[in-house]
């Protein structure tokens, strides 16, 4: 039980530390730059892809069969496509009313939904690992 609590506290700290630090830097920076924002989003995407390719997939292959891993990847991709379509539909309904388009807001909503969906199986994996 002590290991689960320690892992939970460490995960909570490191999971919120980066977001908090990024939020503070975002508030401190006065000038908005689309070039900088696109770099940061690309960097975050590359970092996530590296974790998936070099850590998560090899670990999943060590635990289960390749067919289960491929099914999990395909289900995840389909879930995010569905979320993207759902957000696009809702976003376009609101845009018609307000007559403004904010692609960054849409991206933020999709990333938030993806993180929420991602945290559910991750929590289950942490529980069953110990």
C-alpha positions as CSV (number, residue, x, y, z in Angstrom):
1,X,0.0,0.0,0.0
2,X,2.9,2.3,0.8
3,X,4.2,1.9,-2.8
4,X,0.9,2.9,-4.3
5,X,0.7,6.1,-2.2
6,X,4.3,7.0,-3.0
7,X,3.7,6.5,-6.8
8,X,0.5,8.5,-6.6
9,X,2.1,11.4,-4.9
10,X,5.1,11.4,-7.3
11,X,2.8,11.1,-10.3
12,X,0.6,14.0,-9.0
13,X,3.7,16.2,-8.4
14,X,5.3,15.6,-11.8
15,X,2.0,15.7,-13.7
16,X,1.1,19.1,-12.3
17,X,4.6,20.6,-12.1
18,X,5.1,20.9,-15.8
19,X,1.6,22.3,-16.4
20,X,2.0,24.8,-13.6
21,X,5.5,25.9,-14.8
22,X,4.2,26.3,-18.3
23,X,1.2,28.3,-17.1
24,X,3.4,30.6,-15.1
25,X,5.7,31.2,-18.1
26,X,2.7,31.8,-20.3
27,X,1.4,34.5,-18.0
28,X,4.8,36.1,-17.6
29,X,5.4,36.3,-21.4
30,X,3.8,39.4,-22.7
31,X,4.0,39.0,-26.5
32,X,2.0,36.2,-28.2
33,X,3.8,34.5,-31.0
34,X,2.2,31.9,-33.3
35,X,5.6,30.8,-34.3
36,X,6.6,30.1,-30.7
37,X,3.2,28.4,-29.9
38,X,3.5,26.1,-33.0
39,X,7.0,25.2,-31.8
40,X,5.8,24.4,-28.3
41,X,2.9,22.3,-29.6
42,X,5.2,20.4,-32.0
43,X,7.7,19.8,-29.2
44,X,5.0,18.4,-27.0
45,X,3.7,16.2,-29.8
46,X,7.2,14.9,-30.5
47,X,7.8,14.2,-26.8
48,X,4.6,12.2,-26.6
49,X,5.4,10.2,-29.7
50,X,8.8,9.4,-28.3
51,X,7.3,8.1,-25.1
52,X,4.8,6.0,-27.0
53,X,7.4,4.6,-29.4
54,X,10.3,4.0,-27.0
55,X,8.5,3.2,-23.7
56,X,4.8,2.4,-23.9
57,X,4.7,0.1,-27.0
58,X,7.8,-2.0,-26.0
59,X,6.4,-2.4,-22.5
60,X,3.0,-3.4,-23.8
61,X,4.6,-5.9,-26.1
62,X,6.5,-7.4,-23.2
63,X,3.2,-7.9,-21.2
64,X,0.8,-8.9,-24.0
65,X,0.6,-10.1,-27.6
66,X,1.1,-7.9,-30.7
67,X,-2.5,-8.3,-31.6
68,X,-3.7,-6.8,-28.3
69,X,-1.3,-3.9,-28.7
70,X,-2.4,-3.2,-32.2
71,X,-6.1,-3.3,-31.1
72,X,-5.4,-0.9,-28.3
73,X,-3.6,1.5,-30.6
74,X,-6.5,1.4,-33.1
75,X,-9.1,1.8,-30.4
76,X,-7.2,4.9,-29.1
77,X,-6.9,6.4,-32.6
78,X,-10.6,5.8,-33.3
79,X,-11.5,7.4,-29.9
80,X,-9.5,10.5,-30.7
81,X,-11.0,10.8,-34.2
82,X,-14.4,10.6,-32.6
83,X,-13.5,13.3,-30.1
84,X,-12.2,15.5,-32.8
85,X,-15.4,15.1,-34.9
86,X,-17.5,15.8,-31.8
87,X,-15.6,18.9,-30.8
88,X,-15.6,20.1,-34.4
89,X,-19.4,19.7,-34.6
90,X,-20.0,21.5,-31.3
91,X,-17.4,24.2,-32.1
92,X,-19.0,25.0,-35.4
93,X,-22.4,25.3,-33.8
94,X,-21.1,27.9,-31.4
95,X,-19.1,29.7,-34.1
96,X,-22.2,30.1,-36.2
97,X,-23.7,32.0,-33.2
98,X,-20.7,34.1,-32.3
99,X,-19.2,34.5,-35.8
100,X,-15.6,33.9,-34.6
101,X,-13.2,31.1,-35.0
102,X,-10.5,30.2,-32.5
103,X,-8.5,27.1,-33.6
104,X,-6.4,27.2,-30.4
105,X,-9.5,26.9,-28.3
106,X,-10.5,23.8,-30.3
107,X,-7.0,22.3,-30.0
108,X,-7.0,22.9,-26.2
109,X,-10.4,21.2,-25.8
110,X,-9.3,18.2,-27.9
111,X,-6.0,17.9,-25.9
112,X,-8.0,18.2,-22.6
113,X,-10.4,15.4,-23.7
114,X,-7.5,13.3,-24.8
115,X,-5.7,13.7,-21.5
116,X,-8.8,12.8,-19.5
117,X,-9.3,9.7,-21.6
118,X,-5.6,8.8,-21.3
119,X,-5.6,9.1,-17.5
120,X,-8.4,6.5,-17.0
121,X,-6.5,3.5,-18.4
122,X,-3.2,4.8,-17.0
123,X,-4.7,4.8,-13.5
124,X,-6.0,1.3,-14.0
125,X,-2.5,0.2,-15.2
126,X,-0.8,1.7,-12.1
127,X,-3.3,0.0,-9.8
128,X,-2.8,-3.4,-11.4
129,X,0.9,-3.0,-11.7
130,X,1.3,-3.0,-7.9
